[in-house]
Amino acid sequence: MGHLWTVLTHLHSLAGPTIMLLYPLYASIQAIESPSKLDDEQWLAYWILYSFLTLMEMLAEPVLYWIPIWYQIKLVVVAWLVLPQFRGASFIYERFVREQLKKFRAKGGIQAHSKGEISE
């Protein structure tokens, strides 16, 4: 039981990098190589959201230090973003990020060109 308990208590050390980086890297490569654009959107949205989450985590580190289960919460949220059953990254991007971009464009901040380029 001692060895099993040790493995279970340190499982997050393997699960975090696997769920947050290794699987998304693999799936992103598969998406680039596939003819479908649907999976491209999922993985681009994931990397945008993961980058934003990492940046916010760095800024809020003094506060998050006092939340003992922060890493587990982050792992569950990122798993929801990553797992193909949920397509959480596409959902968040479509529901929130795209809406904010539309509002910003309406104010004249960013203009989209016909080729998908964005300029100020």
N, C-alpha and C positions, 0 to 999 in steps of 0.2 A: 504494500500500500504506500510505502514511503516514496518509492520511485515514481509511481503513478501520480501521487499528490504533487511532487516536484514538477513533473511535466505539465500537469494541469495548471499549476500556479504560474508557470512561465510561458504558457501557451500564447499569451498576448504578445510576447516578444517575437514570436514567429507570425502570428495572425495579423498583427498590425502592418508590417512591411509587405506581407503577401497580399492582403486585401487592398491596402492603400497604394501600393506601387507595382509589385510584380504582375499581378493579374491585369490591372489596367494597362500596363506597358504591353503585355502580350496581346490583349484585346484591341488595343489601339493599332498595333501592327497588322493584326488580322483585318481590322476595319479599313485601313488604308489599302490593303491588297484586295479587298472585295469590291465588286461593282456597285453594291448598294450604298446609298448615301445616308440611309437611316442610322446605321451603326456609326458612321462618321460623326453625325450630330451628337449622339450619345457620348462618345469619347471626347470630343472637343468640349462639350458642356462639362463633362467630369473634370477635365484638367483645369478649366476656368474656375469651377467651384472649389476644387481641391487647393488650387493656388490661393484663392481668396480665403478659404478656411485656414490655411497655413499662415498667411499674413496676419489675419485676425488673432490667431493663436499666439503668434510672436508678440503682437502688441498687448494682448491681454494676459500675458504670462504671469505677472505678479498676482492677478486676481485668480487665475485658473490654478495656480499653485495651491490655493486653499480649498479647492474642490477635489477631494480624494478620488472620486470616480470619473474625473474628466476624460482620461484616456479611454476608458470603457465606453463612455458616452460617444466620444469621437469615433471609436471603432464601429459602433452600431450605426451611426449616421453615415459614415463612409461606406459601410457595407450596403446600406439602403441605396446610396448613390450608385454603387458599382454593380450590384447583382442584376442580371438581365431580366429576372422575374419582375423587378420593380421599376427599372429604368428611371430611378430617382433623379439622376443628373439631368436627363431630358425634361422631366416634369418640372423641376425647379427652374431650369433655364426658360422653358416656355411660359411658365406661370409668373415668374418674378423678374428675371433678368431682362427678358425681351420686352416686358411691359415698361420697365424703367428706361430702356433704350428708346422705345417709342416716345415716351414723354420727353426725354432729353432731345431727341430729334425734332419733336414738335416745337420746342423752344428755340431751335436753330443751332444747337450745340454741335451735332454731328450730322453729316449728310451722307446718305448711302448712294453710291454710283451704281450704274447698271451691272457692272462686273462684280459687285459685292464688295468693292473697296470702300473704306470709310475714311472720310477726311473731315477736318474741322473747318 
